[in-house]
Amino acid sequence: MKCPFCSHLEDKVIDSRLSQDGNATRRRRECLACSKRYTTYETIEETLPHVIKKDGMRITFMRSKILNGILRACEKRPVGMEDIEAAVDRIEMGYLEGGAKEIKSSDIGERVMEELRALDEVAYVRFASVYREFRDIDEFMKELKELFDLKKRSKIKK
């Protein structure tokens, strides 16, 4: 670690502890050349995949975009913020654990729809109508029919 005061490259760690949120390790260090003390924070660097948009453009994965889409779909619905955050966490962790360097935006949209289907059917239909760009009522009704069929099948299994 390079000393911020004298740029010497050797130091000793005086104290280590987890930060308050538990996401970083806080270390107090003392420079072996100038004896000044300073604090460093060590965190895990998570490498999120790049998203390939429909037009071929590549952008950085942004959790906030998924959260905003789900929030918009769940607006005025009885879905708690904890449930929404948990759904976004599952989506994000799925991509982190998957290890893919690039993912298609369409894959993210489908994953969001899966989560919304489990959270709230109305929110699911709202999101699907925008995401799938329904051109007419027939496409909308087809999606609703699939949702009803899926619901029937899940009740039969129980």
N, C-alpha and C positions, 0 to 999 in steps of 0.2 A: 504494500500500500504506500503510495507516495504522500509524504507529509505536505499538508496544504500551506505550511509556513516556510519551510526551507527546501522542500522538494526531495529530501532524503528518502531513499527507498526502503529503509528498514525501520520497523517499529515493534512494539510489543503490545499484546492485548492485555489490558488491565481488568476489564470486566465485560462479560457477555450476558445478554438476557433477551427474551422475546419482547417485541414491542407490544403495546397495549392491545392491538387488534390481532396479534398472533401471526401476522403475515410477513414479519421481518425479524431479523436478529439484529439487535442494537449492540454495537461494540465500542467500548471506550479504549482508545489507543494512545500510546505515548511514543513519540519519536525518539529514536535512540541517538540522534545527532543533537537536536536542539532541546529535547526534554519537554516540548509543548504537548498538550493533550488535545485530542479531537475525537469526534464521534462519527462512526460510519454505520450504515444500515445495509444489511445483506438480504436480498430478496430473491426468490426464484423467478427466473425469466421464462414466462410462458410464451411460446411462439404459436400464435394463432394463425390459421391458414389464411390465404388470400381468397377472396371471393371473385368468381368469374361471372360477370353480369351477362345479361342476354345479348348485349351488343359486343361481347368479347373483352370489354374493359376489365381490368383487374384492380380491385380495391382491397384495403385491409378489412378484415373481419371486425365488425362493430357490434358489440353486445347491445348498445343503446338503440340501434335500428330495430333489432328484434323486439326489445322491450317496448319501444314506441308503437310498433305494429300491433303487438298483443294488447297494449293498453287501449289503443284506439278501438280495436275489435271488442274489448270488454267494457267499453264506456257505458255507463248506466246499467250494468249487469251486476248481479250479486256474486262477484268474484273478488276475493280478497287479494290484497297486494302481496301477501306472503305466498299465495298459490301462484300468482303471476311470476314473482321472482324465482320460485322453485322451478317453474316451467322453463324460464330463460336459462337458469343454471343447468338444467338437464340438457338443453340444446347445446349450450356452450361446452359443457364437460364432454358431451358426446363427440364433438369435433376435436377437442384437445386430446382426448384419449385415443381417438381414431388415428391420429398422427398424419392425416393427409395434409399436404402442403397447399393444395388448392381444392376448393369446393365450388360447385355451381350454385348460383343464387336460387335456382329452381329447387335444388335439394333442401336448401334452408327453408324455402316457402312450404314445401311438403312437410318438413319436420315441424314447423310452426303449426300447420293445420292439424297434425296428429295431436299435438299438445292441446290445442284449442278444442278439438273434438272431445277430449277427456275432461276439459275444464268446464265448458259451457257451449251447448249446441248452437245457441243464437250467435254467440261470438264467433264460432266456427264458420257459420254460414255467412256472416258479415265479412270475415276475412277472405273466405273462398270466393265470394262474389267479386271482390276487388282483385284478388290475386289471380284468379282464373279468367278475369275479364269477360264475364258473361255478356254475350251480345244480345240475348233475348230471354224471354221467360222460359222457353223450352230448356235451355241449358241450366237455368236456375232450378227448374223442377227436377231435372235429371239428378243434380247434386243432392237435392232434398230426398229424392227416392232412394239414392244410395245410402244416405244417412239413416233413413227409416229401416232399410233392409239390414244394415249393420246393427242397428239397435235391436231388431227382432232376433237376429242370430245370437247376439250376446245374451238376450233374455232366455232363449232356448237352452243355451249351454249351462245356465245357472239352475 
